[in-house]
């Protein structure tokens, strides 16, 4: 599919003043955000796209539009995007440094681009060291629908499109998110959000590590042989155990205690709180059975 060069725009120029943008970019990340209230369908589909200049922008597809695009867009593929809206890239966690983000609409058009064109430049051979192995490569410049235009540095455009698209997720997080130290929150005088890289020393064991919650996720209290949920302002019968782990963490500036709640704790332990309780109960039953069997054997002697 060919898109005329004079009609395409650059990611860095995208802003809310227009909805007539035409972008040609590679999808370097694509994921679905889960809806914890409705597990059957995801809450949204999210992407990060990158153009030939290496500029990136976040793309969001709301729940009701996922079905229109999820079977036509894939990671590491190049597409043209047009007829979308643009809004401010706000929030505590941002995947790109771009001031704005793209929101798909019902009429958004996404067209696959085959990046095959004319060889217009050959770079110098270099070696790439990854995971202890060395790979020799030679970068080339290909002219294809304007995807790579710079002849001053033939390797730049190609490397932006082909090499950088598969960057490690942890590397991207560290690259784009401003990190703070443990001392940072202690010096803060107002409510704020911090991203801290620290080492977990141990789990604080001398405290409650779980709590009983309503299915809505809020804590409940025993009352009248049932449980009372303040959110719903009524008694409930169905409850669940949820994590509330206290972690002792340390970095080069200080140490402190962080509280890890159910979703993040489940990811860390790779087991839900209910599953951990079930495993613990099975272990206790096995120990009791072993003790009872040993007692009977002793009495028969």
Secondary structure as UniProt FT lines:
FT   HELIX           5..7
FT   HELIX           11..13
FT   TURN            16..17
FT   STRAND          22..33
FT   TURN            39..40
FT   STRAND          44..50
FT   TURN            52..53
FT   STRAND          56..62
FT   HELIX           63..65
FT   HELIX           66..69
FT   TURN            70..72
FT   TURN            75..76
FT   STRAND          78..82
FT   STRAND          85..88
FT   STRAND          100..103
FT   TURN            106..107
FT   STRAND          109..113
FT   STRAND          118..130
FT   TURN            131..132
FT   STRAND          133..143
FT   TURN            145..146
FT   HELIX           154..162
FT   HELIX           164..166
FT   HELIX           169..176
FT   HELIX           182..187
FT   STRAND          199..203
FT   STRAND          210..214
FT   TURN            215..216
FT   STRAND          219..223
FT   TURN            224..225
FT   STRAND          226..229
FT   TURN            230..233
FT   STRAND          234..236
FT   STRAND          239..250
FT   STRAND          255..261
FT   HELIX           262..269
FT   HELIX           273..300
//
